[in-house]
Amino acid sequence: MPEQKRDYYEVLGVSKGASEDEIKKAYRKLAKKYHPDMNPGDKEAEAKFKEVNEAYSILSDPEKKSRYDQFGHAGVDPNYAGGGGGFDMGDLDLGDIFGSFFGGGFGGFGGGSSARRNSPQKGENLRANLTISFAEAAFGCTKELELTRTEQCETCHGSGCEPGTTAETCPDCHGSGTVRIQRGAGGFAFSTTTACSRCRGTGKIIHSPCKTCNGAGSVRKRSRVTVTIPAGIDEGQAVSLRGQGNAGVNGGPAGDLLVAIRIRPDPQFRREGTTVLYEQPVSFYQAALGAELEIPTIDGKVKYTLPAGTQTGTTFRLRGKGIPELRGRGRGDQYVTVKVQVPTSLTAEQKEALHAFGAAMGEVPAADTEGGIKGFFDKKKRKH
């Protein structure tokens, strides 16, 4: 019994009321999935690819789609029950289809993609990490970075040919770098364009390769690059160096070098954007009576008068003592947080002095094993 064909809408996985764009999108997805180039030797995928293309050829044509919607398979193929024969893609060039769908960017499909294979191409970008100090990030610096990259061969100047010789235009692809291949199975025929195997898509054949680069036109070298770090750069930001990446192909420009910045922590300062944060330790005596302090900043020490009675956790601002704006004007501020330090080791005399202070403040100190407040006042009584 002849094989019954599946509904074309079912084949593409769309509803009968699907729009032209929905049909095209569904076809594009399935054609990529089942294309013979993506499934070499897979007969099942080849059959599905044929089925998908057959469905799309009907549903993408308004006249055929109308007949199919009204009469089904009989409206577009009277022999549809004949076991799959009778449908012929003829000289349909799938390169044109895929080129229009994917902008020439899908594998070897489409003349557009392959035609660019032997045209000038920009080299690959490179990435590197560079660690600098807190101060170098704040004020900028110049560093040298060592990296391995491909550079244009100095012997052949990128041609790949031994000096004094030239390359021959490939006779198979006539310099285009691509060839067209006809394929077919079970009455289904199509053509694709792919890279020329003889010249490997370059469009030229080198008979006398350059001995320095073996015909590649470029060589891998260890190089030193100078990196200028702008003032105010922050953790995770990057510096881009144009033309410092891998060499271009077929006379194209070199790629770029992207340097990601890492900043070593500073023992004194922390940073939030352009703001510098610092903790200033002060004694109980200084906090209570006030003091003239020398505050460290990224520019050096500055004087600051601490008011009497300053509490721990108090924060004050030093204007313009923060990080410079990146490629801009002005600077951030530095915020200083006061931390009152409590002594951890006291002499007997210091303890007695503190007990007296506590009594003067109306506080009742805890009993002290070394005499404490009682011993202190006993000594006072004996003196009288």
MARGUVEX-712676 format. One record per residue (C-alpha): residue in three letters; x, y, z. Coordinates in steps of 0.25 Angstrom, whole numbers, plus 2048, in hexadecimal, padded with zeros to 3 digits. Example, Ala and Ser with C-alpha at 12.3 -4.5 7.8 and 13.67 -1.06 7.14 Angstrom:
ALA8317EE81F SER8377FC81D 
***
This chain:
MET800800800 PRO80680E7FC GLU80B816808 GLN80282180D LYS80982E80E ARG80883681B ASP80184381C TYR80A84F818 TYR806857824 GLU80A84B82D VAL817849826 LEU81B858829 GLY815857837 VAL80C864834 SER7FD866835 LYS7F4867828 GLY7F287682B ALA80187982D SER807885826 GLU81188681B ASP81C88A826 GLU81887E82F ILE819874823 LYS82687A81F LYS82C87982D ALA82786B82F TYR82D867822 ARG83B86E825 LYS83C866832 LEU83985982C ALA84185A820 LYS84D85D828 LYS84A851831 TYR849847826 HIS85284C81B PRO85B841815 ASP867849818 MET864849827 ASN86083A826 PRO86A83381D GLY86582581A ASP858826822 LYS84D821818 GLU842825822 ALA847833823 GLU848834814 ALA83982F813 LYS83583981D PHE83C844816 LYS835840809 GLU828840810 VAL82A84E816 ASN82F854809 GLU82384E802 ALA81985480D TYR82086280C SER81F8627FD ILE8108617FE LEU80D86980A SER816875806 ASP80F8777F8 PRO80287E7FA GLU7FB8777EE LYS8008697F2 LYS7FC86B801 SER7EE86F7FD ARG7EC8637F4 TYR7F285A800 ASP7E986180A GLN7DD85E801 PHE7E08507FB GLY7EC84B804 HIS7F78437FD ALA7EF8407F1 GLY7EE84F7EE VAL7FD8507EC ASP8028427E8 PRO7F88397E2 ASN80282E7E4 TYR8048307F3 ALA8018227F6 GLY80B81C7ED GLY81681A7F8 GLY81D8277F8 GLY8208287E9 GLY81D8347E0 PHE82283F7E9 ASP82E8457E3 MET8368517E8 GLY83C8537DB ASP84885C7DB LEU8448637E8 ASP8508697EE LEU84F8677FD GLY85B8717FE ASP85187C7FA ILE847877804 PHE851877810 GLY85888380B SER84B88B80C PHE847885819 PHE855886820 GLY85C891819 GLY866888813 GLY86A884821 PHE866875823 GLY87286C820 GLY87586A811 PHE86786D80D GLY865879804 GLY86E8807FA GLY86F88C803 SER87688480F SER88087D806 ALA8838897FD ARG888890809 ARG89188580D ASN89D88A804 SER89A899807 PRO8A28A1811 GLN89E89E81F LYS8A18A482C GLY8AA89C836 GLU8A4896842 ASN8A489E84F LEU8AC89A85B ARG8A989B86A ALA8B389D875 ASN8B38A0884 LEU8BB8AA88B THR8BD8AC89A ILE8C08BA89F SER8C18C18AD PHE8B68CA8B3 ALA8BF8D68B1 GLU8C18D28A2 ALA8B38D18A0 ALA8B08DE8A6 PHE8BA8E789F GLY8BD8DE892 CYS8CA8D888E THR8D18D1882 LYS8D38C2882 GLU8DA8B8879 LEU8D28AC876 GLU8D889F870 LEU8D0897867 THR8D088D85B ARG8C989184F THR8C988E83F GLU8D0899838 GLN8D289C829 CYS8DE894823 GLU8E989E821 THR8EF895816 CYS8E389480D HIS8DB8A0812 GLY8CF897814 SER8CE892806 GLY8D388480A CYS8DB8837FE GLU8EA8827FE PRO8F088F7FA GLY8F18917EB THR8E58877E8 THR8D68897E7 ALA8CA8817EA GLU8C287B7DF THR8B387D7DE CYS8AC8707E1 PRO8A78697D4 ASP89B8627DB CYS89486E7E2 HIS89B8797D9 GLY89F8817E5 SER8928817EC GLY8958777F7 THR8888707F5 VAL8828657EC ARG8748607E9 ILE8708527EC GLN86484B7E7 ARG85D8417F0 GLY8518387EE ALA84982C7F3 GLY83C8267F0 GLY8388307E6 PHE83C83C7EF ALA8488447E9 PHE84E8517EF SER85C8587EE THR86485F7F9 THR8718677F9 THR87C863802 ALA88B866803 CYS8948627F8 SER89C8567FD ARG8A88587F4 CYS8AB8667F9 ARG8A4864806 GLY89C870804 THR8A787A801 GLY8A587B7F2 LYS8B487A7EF ILE8BE86F7EF ILE8CC8717F4 HIS8D78697ED SER8E386F7F4 PRO8DE871803 CYS8E687B80B LYS8F0873813 THR8EE87C81F CYS8DF87B821 ASN8DD86E819 GLY8D3875810 ALA8CA87A81B GLY8CE889819 SER8CF88A828 VAL8D8885834 ARG8D5884843 LYS8DF88D84B ARG8E1890859 SER8DF8A085A ARG8E08AB864 VAL8D48B5864 THR8D48C286B VAL8C78C5872 THR8C38D3877 ILE8B98D2883 PRO8B08DE884 ALA8AF8E4892 GLY8A28E0899 ILE8A18D2893 ASP8998C889C GLU8998B989E GLY8948B1892 GLN8958BD888 ALA89D8BA87C VAL8A78C2873 SER8A68C0864 LEU8B28C185B ARG8AE8C284C GLY8B68B9843 GLN8BE8B284E GLY8B78A584C ASN8B9899842 ALA8BD89D834 GLY8B289E829 VAL8B089581E ASN8B189880F GLY8B68A6812 GLY8AC8A981D PRO8AF8B1829 ALA8B48AB836 GLY8AA8A9841 ASP8AA8B084E LEU8B08AD85C LEU8A68AE868 VAL8AD8AF875 ALA8A48AC881 ILE8A98B488E ARG8AB8AD89C ILE8AE8B68A8 ARG8B68B18B4 PRO8AF8B48C1 ASP8B68C08C9 PRO8B98BE8D8 GLN8B38CB8DC PHE8A98CF8D2 ARG89C8CA8CB ARG8958CF8BF GLU8878D18BB GLY8878D78AD THR88E8E48AF THR88D8E48BE VAL8988E08C7 LEU8958DA8D5 TYR89E8DA8E0 GLU89D8D78EF GLN8A58E08F9 PRO8A88DA906 VAL8A88E4912 SER8AA8E2921 PHE8A08E492B TYR8A78F0930 GLN8A88F6922 ALA8998F391F ALA8958FA92D LEU89D90692D GLY89F90891E ALA8AD907916 GLU8B490C90A LEU8B5900901 GLU8BE8FC8F4 ILE8B48F58EB PRO8BB8EC8E0 THR8B58EE8D2 ILE8B98E98C4 ASP8C08F78C3 GLY8C78F68D0 LYS8C48FA8DE VAL8BB9068E1 LYS8B890D8EF TYR8AA90C8F5 THR8A5911902 LEU89D907909 PRO89290D912 ALA89190A920 GLY887900924 THR8878F8916 GLN8808EB917 THR8868DE911 GLY87F8DC903 THR87F8EB900 THR8828ED8F1 PHE8878FA8EB ARG88B8FE8DD LEU8979038D7 ARG89390A8CA GLY89B9078BD LYS8A38FC8C3 GLY89D8F08BC ILE89F8EA8AE PRO8A08F28A2 GLU8948F1898 LEU8978E788D ARG89B8F0881 GLY8938FB887 ARG895907890 GLY89590889F ARG8978FE8AA GLY88F8F68B4 ASP8908F88C3 GLN8968F08CF TYR88E8EC8DA VAL8958EA8E8 THR88E8E18F2 VAL8938E3901 LYS8968D7909 VAL8988D9918 GLN8A28CF91D VAL8A08C992B PRO8AD8C6932 THR8AF8B7934 SER8BB8B793E LEU8BB8C1949 THR8C58C4954 ALA8C08C5963 GLU8C28D4962 GLN8BA8D5955 LYS8AF8CD95C GLU8AE8D5968 ALA8AD8E295F LEU8A28DC957 HIS89B8D8964 ALA89C8E6969 PHE8968EB95C GLY88B8E195D ALA8888E696B ALA8888F4966 MET87E8F095B GLY8758EA966 GLU8788DC961 VAL8798D096B PRO8858C8966 ALA8868B9968 ALA88E8B3973 ASP89D8B396F THR8A68A7974 GLU8B28B1974 GLY8AB8BB97E GLY8A28C2974 ILE89A8CE979 LYS89A8CA988 GLY8A98C9988 PHE8AA8D6981 PHE8A28DD98C ASP8A88D5997 LYS8B58DB993 LYS8AF8E9993 LYS8AA8E79A1 ARG8B78E29A7 LYS8BE8EF9A1 HIS8B58F79A9 
***
